[in-house]
Amino acid sequence: MSSSSSPTPGESSKSDKPSKSDKAATARKTATVKTATARKTATAKTATTAAASARTAAGAKAATARKAPKAESHLAMVRRARRINRELAEVYPYAHPELDFRNPFELLVATVLSAQTTDLRVNQTTPALFAAYPTPEDMAAAVPEEMEEIIRPTGFFRAKTKSLLGLSAALRDEFGGEVPGRLEDLVKLPGVGRKTANVVLGNAFGVPGITVDTHFGRLVRRWKWTDEEDPVKVEAVVAGIFPKSEWTMLSHRVVFHGRRICHARKPACGACPIAPLCPSYGEGETDPEKARKLLKYEMGGYPGQRLSPPADYPGKPAPALGAE
C-alpha cells in the first residue's frame, strides 16, 4: 500500500485559497468600477439638468415673446386716441371750463389766478374781486395792497397782483379796454402764456385751442399719445392727432377725467370707463369697489368747482368762500 499526499476529504488545499494580492486586485477593480459608474451617473445628471435648464429658459423666452405686446404703430395710436375722445364725450357730455366768468376779461383774470391753486378757490375769490374791479380800467387803477388782500386765498397773491395790474393796464392802453382775440396778442400780456391764451380763445371767443395743464399732460403721457414733457411740444403732438374742431372740447374732457378719475397719485382704474383703451391700466386701484371710493366731484357725489355751473351740469354747485 503506497502512501499518498492527497488531502483528507473535507480539507482544502492551500492553493485554493485567494492570496492577499488577489484580494487587493479585486478591491481595486471594484473601486474602479464604482468610480466609473459614479462618474457616468454624475455626467448624465449634469447633462439632464443642463437640458432641463435649457428647455426652461427657452420656454420662458417663448412665453415672454408671446406676452410682449406688439409695438403700436402711429396710425393705431391715433385711432385709439380718437376712440378715447369719443368715449370721454359720452362720459362727460357736460364738460366745460371750471372757472366762473361772464365775459372774456373775467375769464382772463380767473385763469391767471388759477396758477398753483384750484379752480374752486379762484371761483370763491373772484366775486369780491370783480365787484371791486369790474373792468380793466378799474383794475389797472387798483391799490396793490387792497387787491392783494382780496386774492390772498389763491396763493402767490403778490405776483398775481402784479400780473393783473400789468395786464389790465395793457388792455386799457393798447387794446381799448377789450381782451384781444388773437393768440399772438394775448401772450404779450403780463402773466399770460399759451395755456391761459388757449383757455380764453377757446371759451370766450370760440377759437379752437388745446389747454395743456398738469392734468392734460399727465393723461396724454399715460395714454402713450406722447412722451413729451414740454407743454408746447405736447400741444403740437396732440394737435396733430385730432381735427381742430375737437381741440377745445378735448381739453375739457381730458381735464375732467384727470380731476375725477385718473388722479395723479392713485388713479381709480377699477372705475374707469376707458380702462380697455388705456396702456397704463393697473397703475392705480383696480378693485371696482375701492376705485369707486376714489371718485371726485360729481362722479363721487360731491360738489363741483363752480359756484355757478352750467345748467346741464349734473353735480352740486360749489359752496361760497367760508361756507365749506
C-alpha positions as CSV (number, residue, x, y, z in Angstrom):
1,M,0.0,0.0,0.0
2,S,1.6,3.2,-1.0
3,S,1.4,6.3,1.0
4,S,-0.4,9.3,-0.7
5,S,0.0,13.1,-0.2
6,S,-3.7,13.8,-1.3
7,P,-5.6,15.9,1.2
8,T,-8.0,14.3,3.5
9,P,-11.7,14.7,2.5
10,G,-13.1,18.0,3.8
11,E,-9.7,19.5,3.9
12,S,-8.9,22.3,1.5
13,S,-5.7,22.7,-0.4
14,K,-3.7,25.8,0.4
15,S,-3.5,26.6,-3.3
16,D,-7.3,27.0,-3.5
17,K,-7.4,30.0,-1.0
18,P,-7.1,33.5,-2.6
19,S,-4.0,35.3,-1.8
20,K,-3.7,38.8,-0.3
21,S,-2.6,40.1,-3.6
22,D,-5.7,38.7,-5.3
23,K,-7.9,40.3,-2.8
24,A,-6.3,43.7,-3.3
25,A,-6.6,43.4,-7.0
26,T,-10.3,42.6,-6.7
27,A,-10.8,45.5,-4.4
28,R,-9.1,47.8,-6.8
29,K,-11.2,46.6,-9.7
30,T,-14.4,47.0,-7.7
31,A,-13.4,50.6,-6.7
32,T,-12.6,51.4,-10.3
33,V,-15.9,50.2,-11.5
34,K,-17.8,52.1,-8.8
35,T,-15.9,55.3,-9.6
36,A,-16.6,54.9,-13.3
37,T,-20.2,54.3,-12.6
38,A,-20.4,57.3,-10.3
39,R,-18.8,59.5,-13.0
40,K,-21.2,58.3,-15.6
41,T,-24.1,58.9,-13.3
42,A,-22.9,62.4,-12.4
43,T,-22.3,63.2,-16.1
44,A,-25.8,62.0,-17.0
45,K,-27.3,64.1,-14.2
46,T,-25.4,67.2,-15.3
47,A,-26.5,66.7,-18.9
48,T,-30.1,66.2,-17.8
49,T,-30.0,69.3,-15.6
50,A,-28.4,71.4,-18.4
51,A,-31.0,70.1,-20.9
52,A,-33.9,70.9,-18.4
53,S,-32.4,74.4,-17.8
54,A,-32.1,75.0,-21.5
55,R,-35.7,73.9,-22.0
56,T,-36.9,76.1,-19.1
57,A,-35.0,79.1,-20.5
58,A,-36.3,78.5,-24.0
59,G,-39.9,78.1,-22.6
60,A,-39.6,81.4,-20.6
61,K,-38.2,83.2,-23.6
62,A,-41.0,81.9,-25.8
63,A,-43.6,82.9,-23.1
64,T,-42.2,86.4,-22.8
65,A,-42.3,86.7,-26.6
66,R,-45.9,85.7,-26.6
67,K,-46.9,88.0,-23.8
68,A,-44.9,91.1,-25.0
69,P,-47.3,93.5,-26.8
70,K,-46.5,94.5,-30.3
71,A,-45.2,98.0,-30.8
72,E,-48.2,100.2,-31.6
73,S,-48.0,102.0,-34.9
74,H,-48.6,105.7,-35.1
75,L,-51.9,105.0,-37.0
76,A,-53.1,102.6,-34.4
77,M,-52.3,105.1,-31.6
78,V,-54.2,107.8,-33.5
79,R,-57.2,105.6,-33.8
80,R,-57.1,104.6,-30.1
81,A,-56.7,108.3,-29.1
82,R,-59.7,109.3,-31.1
83,R,-61.7,106.5,-29.7
84,I,-60.8,107.6,-26.2
85,N,-62.0,111.1,-27.1
86,R,-65.3,109.7,-28.3
87,E,-65.7,107.6,-25.1
88,L,-65.0,110.7,-22.9
89,A,-67.5,112.7,-24.8
90,E,-70.2,110.1,-23.7
91,V,-69.0,110.1,-20.1
92,Y,-68.7,113.9,-19.9
93,P,-71.2,115.4,-22.3
94,Y,-71.4,118.4,-19.9
95,A,-67.6,119.1,-19.8
96,H,-67.0,122.8,-19.6
97,P,-64.4,125.3,-18.3
98,E,-64.5,125.1,-14.5
99,L,-63.9,128.8,-13.9
100,D,-66.9,131.1,-13.3
101,F,-66.9,134.0,-15.7
102,R,-69.3,136.3,-17.5
103,N,-67.1,137.9,-20.2
104,P,-63.6,137.5,-21.7
105,F,-62.0,139.8,-19.1
106,E,-63.3,137.8,-16.2
107,L,-62.1,134.6,-17.8
108,L,-58.7,136.0,-18.4
109,V,-58.3,137.2,-14.8
110,A,-59.6,134.0,-13.4
111,T,-57.3,131.9,-15.5
112,V,-54.3,133.9,-14.3
113,L,-55.4,133.5,-10.7
114,S,-55.8,129.7,-11.2
115,A,-52.0,129.1,-11.3
116,Q,-50.9,126.9,-8.4
117,T,-54.3,126.7,-6.9
118,T,-57.7,125.1,-7.6
119,D,-60.4,126.5,-9.8
120,L,-62.7,126.2,-6.7
121,R,-60.6,128.6,-4.7
122,V,-60.5,131.0,-7.7
123,N,-64.3,130.8,-8.1
124,Q,-64.7,131.6,-4.4
125,T,-62.4,134.6,-4.7
126,T,-63.4,136.3,-7.9
127,P,-66.9,137.5,-6.9
128,A,-65.4,140.1,-4.5
129,L,-62.6,140.9,-7.0
130,F,-64.9,141.7,-9.8
131,A,-67.3,143.6,-7.5
132,A,-64.4,145.9,-6.7
133,Y,-62.8,146.0,-10.2
134,P,-65.4,145.1,-12.9
135,T,-63.4,146.5,-15.9
136,P,-59.7,146.6,-17.0
137,E,-59.7,150.3,-16.3
138,D,-60.9,149.8,-12.7
139,M,-58.4,147.0,-12.1
140,A,-55.5,149.0,-13.6
141,A,-56.2,151.8,-11.1
142,A,-56.4,149.4,-8.1
143,V,-54.3,149.9,-5.0
144,P,-51.9,146.9,-5.0
145,E,-52.2,146.2,-1.2
146,E,-56.0,146.2,-1.4
147,M,-56.1,143.8,-4.4
148,E,-53.6,141.5,-2.6
149,E,-55.9,141.1,0.3
150,I,-58.8,140.1,-1.9
151,I,-56.9,137.5,-3.9
152,R,-54.8,136.2,-0.9
153,P,-56.7,132.9,-0.8
154,T,-55.4,131.9,-4.2
155,G,-51.8,132.0,-3.1
156,F,-48.8,133.8,-4.6
157,F,-51.0,136.9,-4.3
158,R,-48.2,139.5,-4.7
159,A,-47.0,138.1,-8.0
160,K,-50.6,137.6,-9.2
161,T,-51.5,141.2,-8.2
162,K,-48.5,142.4,-10.3
163,S,-49.7,140.4,-13.3
164,L,-53.3,141.6,-13.0
165,L,-52.3,145.2,-12.7
166,G,-50.0,144.9,-15.7
167,L,-52.4,143.1,-18.0
168,S,-55.2,145.4,-17.1
169,A,-53.1,148.5,-17.9
170,A,-52.1,146.8,-21.2
171,L,-55.7,146.1,-22.1
172,R,-56.6,149.8,-21.3
173,D,-53.7,151.3,-23.1
174,E,-53.1,149.0,-26.1
175,F,-56.5,147.3,-26.8
176,G,-59.1,149.9,-25.8
177,G,-60.1,148.1,-22.7
178,E,-61.0,144.9,-24.6
179,V,-59.4,141.5,-24.4
180,P,-57.9,140.7,-27.8
181,G,-59.0,137.6,-29.7
182,R,-55.6,136.6,-31.1
183,L,-53.0,134.3,-29.5
184,E,-50.1,136.5,-30.5
185,D,-51.7,139.5,-28.7
186,L,-52.7,137.6,-25.6
187,V,-49.3,136.1,-24.9
188,K,-47.8,139.6,-24.8
189,L,-49.9,140.4,-21.7
190,P,-48.2,140.1,-18.3
191,G,-48.8,136.7,-16.7
192,V,-50.4,135.2,-19.8
193,G,-48.8,132.2,-21.5
194,R,-50.1,129.8,-24.2
195,K,-52.2,127.8,-21.7
196,T,-54.0,130.9,-20.5
197,A,-54.4,132.2,-24.0
198,N,-55.9,129.0,-25.3
199,V,-58.3,128.9,-22.4
200,V,-59.6,132.4,-23.3
201,L,-59.6,131.8,-27.0
202,G,-61.5,128.5,-26.8
203,N,-64.0,129.5,-24.2
204,A,-64.6,133.2,-24.7
205,F,-64.0,133.6,-28.5
206,G,-64.8,130.1,-29.9
207,V,-61.3,129.8,-31.3
208,P,-60.1,126.2,-31.1
209,G,-57.2,125.6,-28.7
210,I,-55.5,122.8,-26.7
211,T,-55.0,123.6,-23.0
212,V,-52.1,121.7,-21.6
213,D,-52.3,121.9,-17.9
214,T,-50.8,119.4,-15.4
215,H,-53.9,117.1,-15.8
216,F,-53.8,117.1,-19.6
217,G,-50.0,116.4,-19.7
218,R,-50.2,113.6,-17.2
219,L,-53.1,111.8,-19.0
220,V,-51.8,112.0,-22.6
221,R,-48.5,110.5,-21.4
222,R,-50.3,107.7,-19.5
223,W,-52.3,107.0,-22.7
224,K,-49.0,107.0,-24.7
225,W,-50.1,109.7,-27.1
226,T,-46.7,111.3,-26.5
227,D,-43.8,111.1,-24.0
228,E,-43.0,114.8,-24.3
229,E,-42.9,116.8,-21.1
230,D,-42.8,120.4,-22.5
231,P,-46.3,121.8,-22.7
232,V,-45.7,123.4,-26.1
233,K,-44.4,120.2,-27.6
234,V,-47.3,118.2,-26.0
235,E,-49.7,120.7,-27.6
236,A,-48.1,120.3,-31.0
237,V,-48.3,116.5,-30.9
238,V,-51.9,116.3,-29.7
239,A,-52.9,119.0,-32.3
240,G,-51.6,116.6,-35.0
241,I,-53.8,113.7,-33.7
242,F,-57.2,115.5,-33.6
243,P,-59.0,117.8,-36.0
244,K,-59.0,121.4,-35.0
245,S,-62.7,121.4,-34.3
246,E,-62.1,119.0,-31.4
247,W,-59.3,120.8,-29.6
248,T,-61.3,122.9,-27.1
249,M,-63.7,120.2,-26.0
250,L,-61.0,117.5,-26.0
251,S,-59.1,119.7,-23.5
252,H,-62.2,119.9,-21.2
253,R,-62.9,116.2,-21.4
254,V,-59.3,115.2,-20.6
255,V,-59.0,117.7,-17.7
256,F,-62.4,116.5,-16.3
257,H,-61.2,112.9,-16.5
258,G,-57.9,113.7,-14.8
259,R,-59.7,115.6,-11.9
260,R,-62.4,113.0,-11.4
261,I,-61.0,109.5,-12.1
262,C,-57.4,109.4,-13.4
263,H,-55.8,111.1,-10.4
264,A,-52.0,111.8,-10.2
265,R,-51.2,109.7,-7.1
266,K,-53.9,107.0,-7.2
267,P,-56.0,106.7,-10.3
268,A,-59.3,104.9,-10.0
269,C,-58.5,102.3,-12.7
270,G,-61.3,99.9,-11.5
271,A,-63.9,102.6,-12.1
272,C,-62.5,104.0,-15.3
273,P,-64.8,103.8,-18.4
274,I,-61.9,103.8,-20.8
275,A,-59.8,101.2,-19.0
276,P,-59.7,98.8,-22.0
277,L,-58.1,101.6,-24.1
278,C,-55.5,102.6,-21.5
279,P,-52.0,101.1,-21.8
280,S,-51.3,102.2,-18.2
281,Y,-54.2,100.3,-16.6
282,G,-53.2,99.0,-13.3
283,E,-51.1,101.9,-12.1
284,G,-53.9,102.7,-9.7
285,E,-56.7,100.9,-7.7
286,T,-58.2,98.1,-9.9
287,D,-60.8,96.8,-7.4
288,P,-64.1,98.3,-8.6
289,E,-65.5,98.9,-5.1
290,K,-62.3,100.5,-3.8
291,A,-61.9,102.5,-7.0
292,R,-65.4,104.0,-6.7
293,K,-64.4,105.5,-3.4
294,L,-61.7,107.4,-5.1
295,L,-64.0,109.3,-7.5
296,K,-64.2,113.1,-7.0
297,Y,-66.7,115.9,-7.7
298,E,-70.0,114.8,-9.3
299,M,-68.6,111.4,-10.2
300,G,-68.3,110.7,-6.4
301,G,-71.5,112.6,-5.5
302,Y,-69.7,115.7,-4.3
303,P,-69.9,119.4,-5.3
304,G,-68.0,120.6,-8.3
305,Q,-65.7,123.6,-8.6
306,R,-68.0,126.2,-9.9
307,L,-70.3,128.3,-7.8
308,S,-72.4,128.9,-10.9
309,P,-72.1,125.8,-13.1
310,P,-73.8,125.4,-16.5
311,A,-77.5,124.4,-16.5
312,D,-76.7,120.8,-17.7
313,Y,-74.1,120.2,-15.0
314,P,-75.3,117.0,-13.1
315,G,-73.4,117.8,-9.9
316,K,-73.9,120.2,-7.0
317,P,-72.7,123.8,-7.1
318,A,-69.6,124.6,-5.1
319,P,-70.0,126.5,-1.8
320,A,-69.1,130.1,-1.4
321,L,-65.9,131.1,0.4
322,G,-66.2,130.4,4.1
323,A,-69.2,128.1,3.6
324,E,-67.3,124.9,3.0
